[in-house]
Amino acid sequence: MLPVVSPPPPSALASGLQVTVTPYLWLAGVNAAIKTPLPQAPEVNASVSAIDVLGHLDGVPFLSSFEIRDGRFSVLADMIHLPVGANIITRNVFFNGGNAVLTTNTGTAILLYHVLDQPIQTLDAGAGFRAWGFSAGLTLNGALLPTASENRADSWTDPLIAARYHRELGDGFGLTAYGDVGGFGVGAHVDWQVIGSLDYALKPWVALRLGYRSLNFNYTAANSIGFNVHMKGPILAATFRF
């Protein structure tokens, strides 16, 4: 959620409505532990490294975010569609390898309040939610046992609490840290995210950002299908202010 890491300058509190749009590239490696109803494979682990993720896309990804601020309040929104596929390595006895397709759709909305505004640092805090839609297709190629496959999907919404801190370093550079945590058993057992970035104000209306993002959840459905997913990797972005 890159608008989360693009706080307004101190003068923004007196300048009325502002909108920021942040296109970004997130090279997210995906580690997933999937609980399945298959007795031969009650849990399957699949992973795609951050370097290889582009080569493992199983469709066209979509990443978009924006922020609308009016005075001390702002609304943040972020959407991710990330379809990836990975091979499953087995001992080639009962099964001769396989593959897993993981598709994650998530949308986050957070209302923040600008609690601290100083020339060199700002702090926002607030609450919101993150909605998840997650599907997994699993196939184990037959060997001693016949080919087995399973396709499952689920969706849920997690409440969140969030905070964002920005500090100016001088000469146009700054550091920003953002974190949220939620779930609390309402949807996922736990749902959390952290983002850190080094920012550079190229112009008053555009800033470049280089950082790292980690987005994670642990969820078990009523049918005992479970997903423990960790997406993490470097992020490159540009924030445009209107």
TANOR-V569703 format. One record per pair of residues at least 24 apart in sequence whose ideal C-beta (glycine too) atoms are under 6 Angstrom apart, sorted by the first residue. I is the first residue (numbers start at 1). J is the second residue. Records with the same first field share a line. If there is no record, write none. Layout:
I = J ; J
//
This chain:
1 = 65 ; 76 ; 78 ; 108
2 = 65 ; 237
3 = 65 ; 66 ; 67 ; 76
4 = 76 ; 164 ; 178
5 = 176 ; 178 ; 195 ; 197
6 = 239
7 = 122 ; 166
8 = 69
10 = 117
13 = 117
17 = 70
18 = 69
19 = 68 ; 242
20 = 67 ; 239 ; 241
21 = 66 ; 240
22 = 65 ; 237 ; 239
24 = 235 ; 237
25 = 236
26 = 235
27 = 233 ; 234
28 = 231 ; 233
29 = 53 ; 232 ; 233
30 = 84 ; 231
31 = 230
32 = 102 ; 229
33 = 228
34 = 136
35 = 226
36 = 150
38 = 148
46 = 86 ; 100
48 = 84 ; 86
50 = 233
56 = 84 ; 85
58 = 83 ; 84 ; 85 ; 101
59 = 83
72 = 113 ; 114
74 = 112
75 = 111
76 = 110
77 = 109
78 = 108
79 = 107
80 = 106
81 = 105
94 = 143 ; 144 ; 145
95 = 140 ; 141 ; 143
96 = 141 ; 143
97 = 141
98 = 139 ; 140 ; 141
99 = 139
100 = 138
101 = 137
102 = 136
103 = 135
104 = 134
105 = 133
106 = 132
107 = 131
110 = 162
120 = 168
121 = 167
122 = 166
123 = 165
124 = 164
125 = 163
126 = 162
127 = 161
128 = 160
129 = 157 ; 159 ; 160
130 = 158 ; 160
131 = 157
132 = 156
134 = 227
152 = 225
154 = 221
156 = 187
157 = 187
158 = 182 ; 183 ; 187 ; 188 ; 191
159 = 186
172 = 200 ; 201
173 = 200
174 = 199
188 = 217 ; 218 ; 219
189 = 218
190 = 218
191 = 217
192 = 216
205 = 241
206 = 240
207 = 239
208 = 238
209 = 237
210 = 236
211 = 235
//
